[in-house]
Amino acid sequence: MAMLSFSFYLFQPFEQIEEAFRKAASCGARELFTSLHLLKGKELGEQEKLEWIGRLARHYGVGVVADATPAVLSYLPTGVGVARALNEWGMVGLRLDDGFSWDETVQLSKQMKVVLNASTITESEIQELTSRQIDWAGVEAWHNFYPRPETGLSGDTLMKQNRMLRQCGIASIGTFVPGNAQKRGPLYKGLPTLEDHREADPVYAYIESIKTYKVEKVFVGDLSVSDDVLRRMEWVRQEIIPIRYRPIVSARWLSLIETVHTNRRDAARDVIRSVESRCTLAWPQEALHSIDPAPRPIGSVTIDNERYGRYAGELQITLTDLPADDKVNVIGRVIKEDVPLLQHIHGGRPFCLIRC
């Protein structure tokens, strides 16, 4: 499973920065992202805060990769190597923004982790770095995030760039998704790589980033996500896709369906079919009684009733709009935000239903 991590910024209060470290550690992440050029490098003047961040990094076992320009590095103490100076503050790598020369990039790669700009780098530039003997062992490529609406990348562009990076031997690609709790200013419009993710649920954006675009690292660019997102991310870390639904029937046995299911390996075109619903769930008789038939728009949660004979008790989620059927009881609807997740529940893939 690709790494999920978070971001912090030096303008945040101490307690918010520590919370980012705590969340990263709880998710098993080894890195956090920060930017050192929001104030054109003046953040490096906050010695006390930087030293405290270094202690946090050592305590939680989570390093920091910082976005930086050459101007930012000019604020570093003189007479001390870049890597040594940054390491004191818990910074294990630099994501190089515009302005670094070829030789500066190569030199830095021999001292610490270097992260290239995956959104803008070209194949010829990678070849130039290779010819200058960059140390590729510690080099990764992470995409930009885009604070202004309408400026994020398209899916096609992301796919094309990632394909080129793979062909050039880049082993680790990172991307950004928005938060859903506290957004970062000054626009407060999310910090995604993909424009399609700007208003998306962070769990969906994370899953699409790793399943469709095959990245190794996903960072929440904004200041925070909700506790609900963190809980659902824990399911994802276990390779289980969490699906939130709202019941439309009132019954005590509904709790039976709020468990882990597996889509059949011979996945159907029109519906997700729970293997467990007919094998291991002990339905009370009342759950299989037929109710008034209802249309089954995409995202309908259904149970085949007793009229379906040997199929009785099969739980399904519709992948397309289907008509009412008196042999099928509609018991709930997947919430709108989670309908896009259904496309990722392939044959043999576990999922869980969460009532909301």
N, C-alpha and C positions, 0 to 999 in steps of 0.2 A: 504494500500500500504506500502510495506517495506521501511524503511528509507534509503535514499541515502545520503551519506556524503563524506567527502574528508579527505586528509592527509596533514600534513605539517611537516617540519623537521627543527630543530633549526639552521642548517647551512644556511637556506634561508634568504634572505633580509627581513627586517621588512614589506615592502609593500606586498611581496608575502604571508607572513604569514597572514596578515590582510585580503588579498583577499580570502584566504581559509575560514576564519571565515565568511566573507560576503557571500560567495557562500553557505556555510552550512546553514546560517540563512535564505537565500532566498529560500532554498529547504525545509525549515521546519525541518531541522536536529537539534538535541540537543547535538550532540557529534562530535568531530573531533578525528582523530587518529594521534599519533606521536610516534616516537621511541626515547628512551633515552639511547640506547646502541650502536648507530653507532660509537660513540667516547668513548665507555665503561663508560658512565656516566659523562664524563667531561663536557657535556652540562649543568649539574646542577651548574657549576661554573659561568655561565653567568647570574648572579643575575639580572642585569638591564633588560636583554631581557626577563627573566622568569617573572619578576614582570609586565612588559608591556603585556605579554601574559595573565597574570591573569586579567589585566584591560580589555583586549579585550574580554575575556571569559565572564566577567560580563556585558560588554556593549552589546554584541550580544546575550547573553543568551545561549551560546554554550559552554559546558564543553569539556575537553580534556581527552582522555584515552590514557595512555602512556605505550608502551612496555618497560619492565624493567627486569633486573636481580637482584639478591641480591647484587652484586657488585655495581650496580648503586645506590641502596638505601643507600649504605655506604657514599655517597657524600652528603646526606641530613644533615642539621644542627643538631647537637647533642642537646638532651634535649627537642626536639619538636616531637610530634607524627607524624608518617608518613602522615596520612590523613590531619592533620592541615598544615604541611609544603607544601604538594603538592597542597592543596586547595588554598593557597595563590597565586599559579601560574596558577590557573584555571583548575587544574587536578583533575577530579572527580573519576577517576578509574585507575587501573593498569591491564595491560595484562601481566600475569606472564609467563616469559620465563623460560628456564631450570634453575635449581639450588635451587628453593625454596623448603624447607622441607614441610611435611604435616602440621606440627604445625604452621609454618610461614604463609602458605596459609590460614589456618583456622583463625589465628589471624587477618590477613589483611581483611578477609571477614566480620569481626565484626566491622571494622572501615570504610570501603569504598567499592565501587563497585570493584569486582574482576572478571577478564576475564580469563578463562582457555584457553589453546591451543587446539582448537577443532580438529586440524589435527593429534595430537599425543596422546591425552588422551585416556585411556582405560576404559572399564566398571569396572574393578576391582579397578582402581585408584579412580573412582568416588565413589565406595562403601567405600573405605578407608576414603575418605573425609567425607562421610556421618557418618561413625562410630565415627569420631572425632568431629562431631557436627558442621560442617561448616554451616554458615548462607546462605542457598541457595537463600534467598530472593533477595540478591544483586549480584548473580553470573550469568555470561553469558559465552558463549564459542564462540570464533572467530577463524577462520582458519588462517593459515600462508599465506603470499604471497611468491613468489619464483622468485627472480631476475634473476637466471641463466636459459636460455632456456633449455627445455627438462626435467626440474625438477618439474614442477607443477603437481598437483594431476590429476588423471583421474576422469571422471564423476562418474564411479562406486564407487571409493573410497570415493568421497565426499558424494554420496548418502548413502553409508553404514555407514559412520561416523555420518551423520546427523540422520539416523534412530536410531542408538545406543544412541545418545545424547537425542533424544526425549523420548525414552523408559526409560531413567534414570531421566527424569523430567526436563531437561534443556529447559527453555522456550524461550530463545533468542539466536539465532545462527547468527554469522556474517561471511562475506566473502569479498574478495578483487577482484577488476577488474582493468584492466590497464587504464591509461589515453591515450589521443591521441594527446596531445599538447606537454607539456614539460615532458619528461621522467626523472626518477631519476637515477643518476649514482650509481656505476661506470660503469655498463654495458649498461644502457639505452635501455633495452629490455623489458620494462613493468614489472609491479608488480602484476601479477594475482595469484589467488589461483589455478585456473584450467589451465592446459597447453593449452587446447583448446581455452582459452580466450586470449592468449598472443598477437595475432595479430587481435583480434576481435574488432569491433566497441563497444565502452563503453555502448551504449544504448542496443545493443543486449546482451552483457554480463550481464548487470543489469537485463534485463527482464528474461533471462534464469536462472539467480541465484534465482530470486524470484518465478518464475512460475514452473520451473523444480525441483529445489533443495530446494524450500520452506524456504529460509532464511528470517530472520526479518530485517537484516541490511546489507547494501552493501557499502563498502568504496572504493573510487578510491585511489589506493595505490601510484600512481605517483603524480607528482607535480601539474599537471593541465589538464583540458579538454578544448576543444574549445567552443566558444560561441554557435556554431551550436549544439553541444551535449547538452548543457544546455537548449537550446530552445526545443529540442526534448524530453529531460527529463521532461520538464514541461507538455508536452502532456501525457507522461507516468504517471505522478502524477495524472492526471485527468482520468486515466484508459483507455486512448486511445493510440493505438499503431501507431506510426508515420512511414509511409512508403515513402521513397524517390523514385521518378521515373523520367525518362527522356522521354519527348514526342518524338514520331517519326512522328507525323503529325503536321502541322502548322495551328492553328485555334484559333480564339478569344474565342470560347466557352469552350476551355480547362479549363479555370478558374472555370467553373461550377463543375468539378470533384474534385477540390482541396479544399475539405471540409471534414466534418466528415461523415463517412459511418458506417453502421452496417452490419456485416455478418448475413445472415439469420439464425434463430435459428435451422432450419433443415439443418444444414451445409452439403454442397455437398462434395463428395470425391475429385473431380478434380478441383474445382474452389471455390473462395470466391465470394459470390453473394451480391451485395449492395442492401439492402432493399430500401434505399432512392432513388436509381437511377430510379426506375419505379413508385415511389409514390409521391415524392416531387420535383424532379429536373425537371425544365421546359426546355426540350431540344429544341433548334431551329431545324427546319426541316433539315437544312444542316448537322447537327450532325448525323442524322439517314440515310443519303444517303450511299449506299454501296460504298466501295472502294476496290481496288485490294486486294484479300485475301492473307494472309501471315501466315506462321507457327506460332504457339503459344507456344514457349518454356516456361518453368516454370518462373513465374514472369511477364508474358505478361499482360498488362492492356488493356481490350477490352470493346467494346460496341456492343450489338446486334443491327444490322441495320434493316431497314424497311422490309427486306425480311423475318425476323423472326416473323412477325405478332405481336401477343400480347406481345411477349418478347422484342420487339424493345425498345431500351433505357436502357436495363439492363447492368450495369457495372459489370465486373468481373475481378478477378486476377487469373491467372492459377496457380494451385498447382503442376502441372505435365506438361510434354511436350505433347501438343495436336496438331493435324494437322490443316492446313488452312481450313477455312470454309467460303464460300461466303456470309453467313448470319451474320458473325461476323467481325467487324472492329478492327484491332489491332492498338491502338493509342499511346501506350507507353510501356516502359519496366521498371520494378523495378530494381534499381541498384543492382549490385552483392552483396554488403555488407549487403543489407536489405532483400535479398531473405530468409535467415534463419528465419527472424521474421515472415514470413507468417504462419509458423507452429503454432504460438501462437494466431492466429486470429481464435478462436473457434466460434462455433455457438453463436450468440447474442453478440459478442465482437465488440466494436467500433474500428475503425481505421481511419486514415486520410492520404490523398495523398499529398505529398509535392514535388513540382517541383524542380529539381536541374540540 
